[in-house]
């Protein structure tokens, strides 16, 4: 399958918002978030991706079809990194999981933003931890660092990527 990441323009925000609801539903297994009375989980930071510098929304496409999304931020939540970026949110629709699509999309987004990277997962999200450790180990050739922030209940990885 051909995998591409595509910047989400403001006119596509409603599509991303709907996909975010699918993601938040899936993620509620780990976050224990409840759906609101209006039937939506809601994502407080969605509008910020078109209002604030340093936020980058991408769709993941597989053979031209929407397969997920990646939200990138130019910051580091838990580490002092040079030229920092982090994966704020990452979602692949179930139909497209375990086909290498998420791995390829992650590598494309890493390539797009040289510098320091921080990727975190909740401590109770073991599938995400396994996915990211595998992807990052392969992408960096084992040149990454693992960290834990017990008070935030997150585990993560940091690495540096230079422009080709």
Rosetta constraint file for C-alpha pairs under 8 A:
AtomPair CA 1 CA 62 HARMONIC 6.10 0.50
AtomPair CA 1 CA 63 HARMONIC 5.76 0.50
AtomPair CA 1 CA 101 HARMONIC 7.84 0.50
AtomPair CA 2 CA 61 HARMONIC 7.97 0.50
AtomPair CA 2 CA 62 HARMONIC 5.55 0.50
AtomPair CA 2 CA 63 HARMONIC 4.98 0.50
AtomPair CA 2 CA 64 HARMONIC 7.75 0.50
AtomPair CA 3 CA 60 HARMONIC 7.10 0.50
AtomPair CA 3 CA 61 HARMONIC 5.63 0.50
AtomPair CA 3 CA 62 HARMONIC 4.64 0.50
AtomPair CA 3 CA 63 HARMONIC 6.41 0.50
AtomPair CA 3 CA 64 HARMONIC 7.88 0.50
AtomPair CA 3 CA 101 HARMONIC 6.27 0.50
AtomPair CA 3 CA 104 HARMONIC 6.68 0.50
AtomPair CA 3 CA 105 HARMONIC 6.59 0.50
AtomPair CA 4 CA 60 HARMONIC 5.92 0.50
AtomPair CA 4 CA 61 HARMONIC 5.20 0.50
AtomPair CA 4 CA 62 HARMONIC 6.64 0.50
AtomPair CA 4 CA 64 HARMONIC 7.88 0.50
AtomPair CA 4 CA 105 HARMONIC 6.59 0.50
AtomPair CA 4 CA 108 HARMONIC 7.75 0.50
AtomPair CA 5 CA 58 HARMONIC 5.93 0.50
AtomPair CA 5 CA 59 HARMONIC 5.60 0.50
AtomPair CA 5 CA 60 HARMONIC 4.70 0.50
AtomPair CA 5 CA 61 HARMONIC 6.22 0.50
AtomPair CA 5 CA 105 HARMONIC 6.17 0.50
AtomPair CA 5 CA 108 HARMONIC 7.04 0.50
AtomPair CA 5 CA 109 HARMONIC 7.33 0.50
AtomPair CA 6 CA 58 HARMONIC 5.16 0.50
AtomPair CA 6 CA 59 HARMONIC 5.15 0.50
AtomPair CA 6 CA 60 HARMONIC 6.52 0.50
AtomPair CA 6 CA 61 HARMONIC 7.49 0.50
AtomPair CA 7 CA 56 HARMONIC 7.35 0.50
AtomPair CA 7 CA 57 HARMONIC 5.90 0.50
AtomPair CA 7 CA 58 HARMONIC 4.35 0.50
AtomPair CA 7 CA 59 HARMONIC 6.33 0.50
AtomPair CA 8 CA 12 HARMONIC 6.09 0.50
AtomPair CA 8 CA 13 HARMONIC 7.08 0.50
AtomPair CA 8 CA 16 HARMONIC 7.82 0.50
AtomPair CA 8 CA 57 HARMONIC 5.50 0.50
AtomPair CA 8 CA 58 HARMONIC 5.17 0.50
AtomPair CA 8 CA 59 HARMONIC 6.17 0.50
AtomPair CA 9 CA 13 HARMONIC 6.84 0.50
AtomPair CA 10 CA 50 HARMONIC 6.70 0.50
AtomPair CA 12 CA 16 HARMONIC 6.55 0.50
AtomPair CA 13 CA 17 HARMONIC 6.01 0.50
AtomPair CA 14 CA 18 HARMONIC 6.24 0.50
AtomPair CA 15 CA 19 HARMONIC 6.28 0.50
AtomPair CA 16 CA 20 HARMONIC 5.94 0.50
AtomPair CA 16 CA 59 HARMONIC 7.86 0.50
AtomPair CA 16 CA 69 HARMONIC 7.68 0.50
AtomPair CA 17 CA 21 HARMONIC 6.52 0.50
AtomPair CA 17 CA 43 HARMONIC 7.97 0.50
AtomPair CA 17 CA 46 HARMONIC 7.38 0.50
AtomPair CA 18 CA 22 HARMONIC 6.84 0.50
AtomPair CA 19 CA 23 HARMONIC 6.34 0.50
AtomPair CA 19 CA 68 HARMONIC 7.38 0.50
AtomPair CA 19 CA 69 HARMONIC 7.92 0.50
AtomPair CA 20 CA 24 HARMONIC 6.01 0.50
AtomPair CA 20 CA 42 HARMONIC 7.95 0.50
AtomPair CA 20 CA 43 HARMONIC 7.34 0.50
AtomPair CA 21 CA 25 HARMONIC 6.07 0.50
AtomPair CA 21 CA 40 HARMONIC 6.83 0.50
AtomPair CA 21 CA 41 HARMONIC 6.28 0.50
AtomPair CA 21 CA 42 HARMONIC 6.85 0.50
AtomPair CA 22 CA 26 HARMONIC 6.28 0.50
AtomPair CA 23 CA 27 HARMONIC 5.94 0.50
AtomPair CA 23 CA 91 HARMONIC 6.13 0.50
AtomPair CA 24 CA 28 HARMONIC 5.90 0.50
AtomPair CA 24 CA 41 HARMONIC 6.56 0.50
AtomPair CA 25 CA 29 HARMONIC 7.69 0.50
AtomPair CA 25 CA 41 HARMONIC 7.46 0.50
AtomPair CA 27 CA 31 HARMONIC 6.11 0.50
AtomPair CA 28 CA 32 HARMONIC 4.78 0.50
AtomPair CA 28 CA 33 HARMONIC 5.17 0.50
AtomPair CA 28 CA 34 HARMONIC 7.35 0.50
AtomPair CA 30 CA 122 HARMONIC 7.66 0.50
AtomPair CA 30 CA 124 HARMONIC 6.35 0.50
AtomPair CA 30 CA 125 HARMONIC 6.09 0.50
AtomPair CA 33 CA 41 HARMONIC 7.75 0.50
AtomPair CA 34 CA 41 HARMONIC 6.98 0.50
AtomPair CA 35 CA 39 HARMONIC 6.07 0.50
AtomPair CA 35 CA 40 HARMONIC 5.65 0.50
AtomPair CA 35 CA 41 HARMONIC 4.68 0.50
AtomPair CA 36 CA 40 HARMONIC 5.47 0.50
AtomPair CA 36 CA 41 HARMONIC 5.68 0.50
AtomPair CA 36 CA 42 HARMONIC 7.93 0.50
AtomPair CA 45 CA 49 HARMONIC 7.16 0.50
AtomPair CA 47 CA 51 HARMONIC 6.45 0.50
AtomPair CA 48 CA 52 HARMONIC 5.36 0.50
AtomPair CA 48 CA 55 HARMONIC 7.40 0.50
AtomPair CA 49 CA 53 HARMONIC 7.85 0.50
AtomPair CA 49 CA 55 HARMONIC 5.06 0.50
AtomPair CA 49 CA 56 HARMONIC 6.13 0.50
AtomPair CA 49 CA 57 HARMONIC 6.49 0.50
AtomPair CA 50 CA 55 HARMONIC 7.58 0.50
AtomPair CA 54 CA 73 HARMONIC 5.55 0.50
AtomPair CA 54 CA 74 HARMONIC 4.75 0.50
AtomPair CA 54 CA 75 HARMONIC 7.63 0.50
AtomPair CA 55 CA 71 HARMONIC 7.35 0.50
AtomPair CA 55 CA 72 HARMONIC 5.82 0.50
AtomPair CA 55 CA 73 HARMONIC 4.58 0.50
AtomPair CA 55 CA 74 HARMONIC 6.42 0.50
AtomPair CA 56 CA 71 HARMONIC 5.85 0.50
AtomPair CA 56 CA 72 HARMONIC 5.01 0.50
AtomPair CA 56 CA 73 HARMONIC 6.28 0.50
AtomPair CA 57 CA 69 HARMONIC 7.40 0.50
AtomPair CA 57 CA 70 HARMONIC 6.08 0.50
AtomPair CA 57 CA 71 HARMONIC 4.59 0.50
AtomPair CA 57 CA 72 HARMONIC 6.32 0.50
AtomPair CA 58 CA 69 HARMONIC 5.49 0.50
AtomPair CA 58 CA 70 HARMONIC 5.15 0.50
AtomPair CA 58 CA 71 HARMONIC 6.24 0.50
AtomPair CA 59 CA 66 HARMONIC 6.88 0.50
AtomPair CA 59 CA 67 HARMONIC 7.53 0.50
AtomPair CA 59 CA 68 HARMONIC 5.86 0.50
AtomPair CA 59 CA 69 HARMONIC 4.23 0.50
AtomPair CA 59 CA 70 HARMONIC 6.38 0.50
AtomPair CA 60 CA 66 HARMONIC 6.11 0.50
AtomPair CA 60 CA 67 HARMONIC 5.35 0.50
AtomPair CA 60 CA 68 HARMONIC 4.78 0.50
AtomPair CA 60 CA 69 HARMONIC 5.01 0.50
AtomPair CA 60 CA 70 HARMONIC 7.14 0.50
AtomPair CA 60 CA 92 HARMONIC 7.72 0.50
AtomPair CA 60 CA 105 HARMONIC 6.51 0.50
AtomPair CA 61 CA 65 HARMONIC 5.08 0.50
AtomPair CA 61 CA 66 HARMONIC 4.66 0.50
AtomPair CA 61 CA 67 HARMONIC 5.11 0.50
AtomPair CA 61 CA 68 HARMONIC 6.96 0.50
AtomPair CA 62 CA 66 HARMONIC 6.57 0.50
AtomPair CA 62 CA 67 HARMONIC 5.91 0.50
AtomPair CA 62 CA 101 HARMONIC 7.09 0.50
AtomPair CA 67 CA 92 HARMONIC 5.75 0.50
AtomPair CA 67 CA 93 HARMONIC 5.53 0.50
AtomPair CA 67 CA 96 HARMONIC 6.37 0.50
AtomPair CA 68 CA 90 HARMONIC 7.71 0.50
AtomPair CA 68 CA 91 HARMONIC 5.15 0.50
AtomPair CA 68 CA 92 HARMONIC 4.23 0.50
AtomPair CA 68 CA 93 HARMONIC 5.58 0.50
AtomPair CA 69 CA 89 HARMONIC 7.90 0.50
AtomPair CA 69 CA 90 HARMONIC 5.96 0.50
AtomPair CA 69 CA 91 HARMONIC 5.36 0.50
AtomPair CA 69 CA 92 HARMONIC 6.69 0.50
AtomPair CA 70 CA 87 HARMONIC 7.08 0.50
AtomPair CA 70 CA 88 HARMONIC 7.65 0.50
AtomPair CA 70 CA 89 HARMONIC 5.77 0.50
AtomPair CA 70 CA 90 HARMONIC 4.57 0.50
AtomPair CA 70 CA 91 HARMONIC 6.49 0.50
AtomPair CA 71 CA 87 HARMONIC 6.03 0.50
AtomPair CA 71 CA 88 HARMONIC 5.32 0.50
AtomPair CA 71 CA 89 HARMONIC 5.05 0.50
AtomPair CA 71 CA 90 HARMONIC 6.45 0.50
AtomPair CA 72 CA 85 HARMONIC 6.78 0.50
AtomPair CA 72 CA 86 HARMONIC 5.69 0.50
AtomPair CA 72 CA 87 HARMONIC 4.80 0.50
AtomPair CA 72 CA 88 HARMONIC 5.47 0.50
AtomPair CA 72 CA 89 HARMONIC 7.27 0.50
AtomPair CA 73 CA 85 HARMONIC 5.49 0.50
AtomPair CA 73 CA 86 HARMONIC 5.33 0.50
AtomPair CA 73 CA 87 HARMONIC 6.55 0.50
AtomPair CA 73 CA 88 HARMONIC 6.28 0.50
AtomPair CA 74 CA 83 HARMONIC 7.55 0.50
AtomPair CA 74 CA 84 HARMONIC 5.56 0.50
AtomPair CA 74 CA 85 HARMONIC 4.24 0.50
AtomPair CA 74 CA 86 HARMONIC 6.44 0.50
AtomPair CA 75 CA 83 HARMONIC 7.85 0.50
AtomPair CA 75 CA 84 HARMONIC 4.95 0.50
AtomPair CA 75 CA 85 HARMONIC 5.06 0.50
AtomPair CA 75 CA 86 HARMONIC 6.30 0.50
AtomPair CA 76 CA 80 HARMONIC 6.72 0.50
AtomPair CA 76 CA 81 HARMONIC 6.69 0.50
AtomPair CA 76 CA 84 HARMONIC 5.54 0.50
AtomPair CA 76 CA 85 HARMONIC 6.19 0.50
AtomPair CA 76 CA 86 HARMONIC 6.23 0.50
AtomPair CA 76 CA 117 HARMONIC 7.71 0.50
AtomPair CA 76 CA 118 HARMONIC 6.31 0.50
AtomPair CA 77 CA 86 HARMONIC 7.94 0.50
AtomPair CA 77 CA 118 HARMONIC 7.82 0.50
AtomPair CA 78 CA 149 HARMONIC 7.73 0.50
AtomPair CA 79 CA 118 HARMONIC 7.66 0.50
AtomPair CA 81 CA 116 HARMONIC 5.50 0.50
AtomPair CA 81 CA 117 HARMONIC 7.60 0.50
AtomPair CA 82 CA 115 HARMONIC 6.42 0.50
AtomPair CA 82 CA 116 HARMONIC 5.57 0.50
AtomPair CA 83 CA 114 HARMONIC 7.77 0.50
AtomPair CA 83 CA 115 HARMONIC 4.93 0.50
AtomPair CA 83 CA 116 HARMONIC 5.52 0.50
AtomPair CA 84 CA 115 HARMONIC 6.10 0.50
AtomPair CA 84 CA 116 HARMONIC 4.55 0.50
AtomPair CA 84 CA 117 HARMONIC 5.70 0.50
AtomPair CA 84 CA 118 HARMONIC 7.38 0.50
AtomPair CA 85 CA 113 HARMONIC 7.49 0.50
AtomPair CA 85 CA 115 HARMONIC 7.34 0.50
AtomPair CA 85 CA 116 HARMONIC 6.11 0.50
AtomPair CA 85 CA 117 HARMONIC 4.90 0.50
AtomPair CA 85 CA 118 HARMONIC 6.31 0.50
AtomPair CA 86 CA 117 HARMONIC 5.53 0.50
AtomPair CA 86 CA 118 HARMONIC 4.76 0.50
AtomPair CA 86 CA 119 HARMONIC 5.63 0.50
AtomPair CA 87 CA 118 HARMONIC 7.03 0.50
AtomPair CA 87 CA 119 HARMONIC 5.55 0.50
AtomPair CA 87 CA 120 HARMONIC 7.56 0.50
AtomPair CA 88 CA 119 HARMONIC 7.95 0.50
AtomPair CA 92 CA 96 HARMONIC 6.40 0.50
AtomPair CA 92 CA 97 HARMONIC 6.26 0.50
AtomPair CA 92 CA 101 HARMONIC 7.91 0.50
AtomPair CA 92 CA 102 HARMONIC 6.37 0.50
AtomPair CA 93 CA 97 HARMONIC 6.58 0.50
AtomPair CA 96 CA 101 HARMONIC 6.71 0.50
AtomPair CA 97 CA 101 HARMONIC 6.89 0.50
AtomPair CA 97 CA 102 HARMONIC 7.05 0.50
AtomPair CA 100 CA 104 HARMONIC 6.13 0.50
AtomPair CA 101 CA 105 HARMONIC 6.07 0.50
AtomPair CA 102 CA 106 HARMONIC 6.02 0.50
AtomPair CA 103 CA 107 HARMONIC 6.24 0.50
AtomPair CA 103 CA 135 HARMONIC 5.96 0.50
AtomPair CA 104 CA 108 HARMONIC 6.19 0.50
AtomPair CA 105 CA 109 HARMONIC 6.30 0.50
AtomPair CA 106 CA 110 HARMONIC 6.18 0.50
AtomPair CA 106 CA 135 HARMONIC 7.87 0.50
AtomPair CA 107 CA 111 HARMONIC 6.12 0.50
AtomPair CA 107 CA 135 HARMONIC 7.97 0.50
AtomPair CA 107 CA 139 HARMONIC 6.94 0.50
AtomPair CA 108 CA 112 HARMONIC 6.23 0.50
AtomPair CA 109 CA 113 HARMONIC 6.61 0.50
AtomPair CA 110 CA 114 HARMONIC 6.81 0.50
AtomPair CA 110 CA 117 HARMONIC 7.91 0.50
AtomPair CA 110 CA 161 HARMONIC 7.41 0.50
AtomPair CA 111 CA 161 HARMONIC 7.58 0.50
AtomPair CA 111 CA 163 HARMONIC 7.26 0.50
AtomPair CA 113 CA 163 HARMONIC 7.97 0.50
AtomPair CA 114 CA 160 HARMONIC 7.50 0.50
AtomPair CA 114 CA 161 HARMONIC 5.14 0.50
AtomPair CA 114 CA 162 HARMONIC 5.12 0.50
AtomPair CA 114 CA 163 HARMONIC 5.27 0.50
AtomPair CA 115 CA 160 HARMONIC 5.38 0.50
AtomPair CA 115 CA 161 HARMONIC 5.18 0.50
AtomPair CA 115 CA 162 HARMONIC 6.03 0.50
AtomPair CA 115 CA 163 HARMONIC 7.95 0.50
AtomPair CA 116 CA 158 HARMONIC 7.10 0.50
AtomPair CA 116 CA 159 HARMONIC 5.78 0.50
AtomPair CA 116 CA 160 HARMONIC 4.37 0.50
AtomPair CA 116 CA 161 HARMONIC 6.41 0.50
AtomPair CA 117 CA 157 HARMONIC 7.92 0.50
AtomPair CA 117 CA 158 HARMONIC 5.36 0.50
AtomPair CA 117 CA 159 HARMONIC 5.34 0.50
AtomPair CA 117 CA 160 HARMONIC 6.05 0.50
AtomPair CA 117 CA 161 HARMONIC 7.62 0.50
AtomPair CA 118 CA 156 HARMONIC 6.98 0.50
AtomPair CA 118 CA 157 HARMONIC 5.73 0.50
AtomPair CA 118 CA 158 HARMONIC 4.53 0.50
AtomPair CA 118 CA 159 HARMONIC 6.93 0.50
AtomPair CA 119 CA 132 HARMONIC 7.72 0.50
AtomPair CA 119 CA 156 HARMONIC 5.40 0.50
AtomPair CA 119 CA 157 HARMONIC 5.32 0.50
AtomPair CA 119 CA 158 HARMONIC 6.52 0.50
AtomPair CA 120 CA 154 HARMONIC 6.27 0.50
AtomPair CA 120 CA 155 HARMONIC 5.59 0.50
AtomPair CA 120 CA 156 HARMONIC 3.97 0.50
AtomPair CA 120 CA 157 HARMONIC 6.45 0.50
AtomPair CA 121 CA 125 HARMONIC 6.52 0.50
AtomPair CA 121 CA 128 HARMONIC 6.43 0.50
AtomPair CA 121 CA 129 HARMONIC 6.18 0.50
AtomPair CA 121 CA 154 HARMONIC 5.47 0.50
AtomPair CA 121 CA 155 HARMONIC 5.48 0.50
AtomPair CA 121 CA 156 HARMONIC 5.95 0.50
AtomPair CA 122 CA 153 HARMONIC 5.84 0.50
AtomPair CA 122 CA 154 HARMONIC 4.35 0.50
AtomPair CA 122 CA 155 HARMONIC 6.22 0.50
AtomPair CA 123 CA 153 HARMONIC 5.43 0.50
AtomPair CA 123 CA 154 HARMONIC 4.95 0.50
AtomPair CA 123 CA 155 HARMONIC 5.76 0.50
AtomPair CA 125 CA 129 HARMONIC 6.45 0.50
AtomPair CA 126 CA 130 HARMONIC 6.20 0.50
AtomPair CA 127 CA 131 HARMONIC 6.16 0.50
AtomPair CA 128 CA 132 HARMONIC 6.05 0.50
AtomPair CA 129 CA 133 HARMONIC 6.01 0.50
AtomPair CA 129 CA 155 HARMONIC 7.70 0.50
AtomPair CA 129 CA 156 HARMONIC 7.73 0.50
AtomPair CA 130 CA 134 HARMONIC 6.13 0.50
AtomPair CA 131 CA 135 HARMONIC 6.17 0.50
AtomPair CA 132 CA 136 HARMONIC 5.81 0.50
AtomPair CA 133 CA 137 HARMONIC 5.81 0.50
AtomPair CA 133 CA 157 HARMONIC 7.56 0.50
AtomPair CA 134 CA 138 HARMONIC 6.19 0.50
AtomPair CA 135 CA 139 HARMONIC 5.99 0.50
AtomPair CA 136 CA 140 HARMONIC 5.86 0.50
AtomPair CA 136 CA 142 HARMONIC 7.56 0.50
AtomPair CA 136 CA 144 HARMONIC 7.36 0.50
AtomPair CA 136 CA 157 HARMONIC 7.89 0.50
AtomPair CA 137 CA 141 HARMONIC 5.62 0.50
AtomPair CA 137 CA 142 HARMONIC 4.55 0.50
AtomPair CA 137 CA 143 HARMONIC 7.03 0.50
AtomPair CA 137 CA 144 HARMONIC 7.00 0.50
AtomPair CA 138 CA 142 HARMONIC 6.59 0.50
AtomPair CA 140 CA 144 HARMONIC 6.67 0.50
AtomPair CA 140 CA 159 HARMONIC 7.51 0.50
AtomPair CA 140 CA 161 HARMONIC 7.88 0.50
AtomPair CA 143 CA 159 HARMONIC 6.80 0.50
AtomPair CA 144 CA 157 HARMONIC 6.60 0.50
AtomPair CA 144 CA 158 HARMONIC 5.68 0.50
AtomPair CA 144 CA 159 HARMONIC 4.68 0.50
AtomPair CA 144 CA 160 HARMONIC 7.73 0.50
AtomPair CA 145 CA 157 HARMONIC 5.46 0.50
AtomPair CA 145 CA 158 HARMONIC 5.22 0.50
AtomPair CA 145 CA 159 HARMONIC 6.45 0.50
AtomPair CA 146 CA 155 HARMONIC 7.45 0.50
AtomPair CA 146 CA 156 HARMONIC 5.71 0.50
AtomPair CA 146 CA 157 HARMONIC 4.52 0.50
AtomPair CA 146 CA 158 HARMONIC 6.58 0.50
AtomPair CA 147 CA 155 HARMONIC 5.81 0.50
AtomPair CA 147 CA 156 HARMONIC 5.33 0.50
AtomPair CA 147 CA 157 HARMONIC 6.10 0.50
AtomPair CA 147 CA 158 HARMONIC 7.84 0.50
AtomPair CA 148 CA 153 HARMONIC 7.81 0.50
AtomPair CA 148 CA 154 HARMONIC 5.95 0.50
AtomPair CA 148 CA 155 HARMONIC 4.33 0.50
AtomPair CA 148 CA 156 HARMONIC 6.26 0.50
AtomPair CA 149 CA 153 HARMONIC 6.01 0.50
AtomPair CA 149 CA 154 HARMONIC 5.39 0.50
AtomPair CA 149 CA 155 HARMONIC 6.27 0.50
AtomPair CA 150 CA 154 HARMONIC 6.43 0.50
